[in-house]
């Protein structure tokens, strides 16, 4: 459009000049200034003006060309600097991955102002500083990362939490992750790190609440959820046990999901906590109820260690287990002790002797010897059982010593007990 207007003006000027020339009337222009005057024809003035316009346009084009050249070379320099920054970032990440953390930090920070990925650079530099134990520098890089990219608060916060957890700064990590969880309550990785933090802090109550979200979102496998629930409830039970509060301990147990109440390890742990609080009869009931439908050798062994008094109906229930487990030495030991406490001397002797015939155990010898000496007036046989019990106990200790020696002395020859012929 501008070119068209200029063309029209040139044509009009040319027609006007040609008309004036053909009519031999080129006009005159007189200009005065001070004591000086200037006189010329309009045709010359028009020519001068036209030439001035053309020169001005030429100068503008020259300046425009110079400007484009400057921009061209400036842009190329900027591109080169960006490429160099990318190369340094790449090399820095390689150094970081290969464990050369100090060199990685230096490379990452070079040409940082020309980097087109400032966030990644600062986060990587923070990891490099963390590995060198420079936690103040680490936090400074994370702060600068947030200043450079405020919209990446979740990414920066997660990186910070990972580094804090790696440095065992659990309280700081908890504060950071709690803030992130408020910003994004359903963020999967935030929830996973929070679970890990609560577990490290043994904060079982909050862990239990957060597990509900984890189960809803299916963030963990069924086995992982199950194991974490077991650990959580175990921790909740332990907390009440440490408070020596039997009532609160029982309350936590009753709140357990039914599926977890069938877990043998958790049942045995609960029984041990009851025993620690001297609630022996309650522990006996818990173990007996579990053995009805979940037979376990470890549970029977723990049951056999109890020394309680139960009623006749409960004793008959335990004796009924012999129908399927008549060769279980620990069950027979448990029955022998239960009969001792109910003063059923004959039945107690039968059970204890049957247990010894299957597996010799020091406690069985001791109980049988005490029974014969104190209640059946057979001191001679009692002394035999005392002696056999001591030999059994010494044999067990010797066996444990041999195992420990074989485990800890791999280079030195194991100690041998040599019996002298000259006694």
FENQUI-V928814 format. One record per helix or strand of 3 or more residues. SS is the DSSP state (a for helix, b for strand). FROM is the first residue (numbers start at 1). TO is the last residue. If there is no record, write none. Layout:
# FENQUI-V928814
ss->SS from->FROM to->TO
ss->SS from->FROM to->TO
This chain:
# FENQUI-V928814
ss->a from->2 to->22
ss->b from->28 to->33
ss->b from->36 to->41
ss->a from->42 to->97
ss->a from->101 to->109
ss->a from->112 to->114
ss->a from->118 to->131
ss->a from->135 to->148
ss->a from->150 to->166
ss->a from->170 to->183
ss->a from->188 to->201
ss->a from->204 to->217
ss->a from->222 to->242
ss->a from->246 to->255
ss->a from->258 to->261
ss->a from->264 to->276
ss->a from->280 to->293
ss->a from->297 to->304
ss->a from->312 to->320
ss->a from->322 to->325
ss->a from->329 to->341
ss->a from->345 to->358
ss->a from->362 to->374
ss->a from->379 to->408
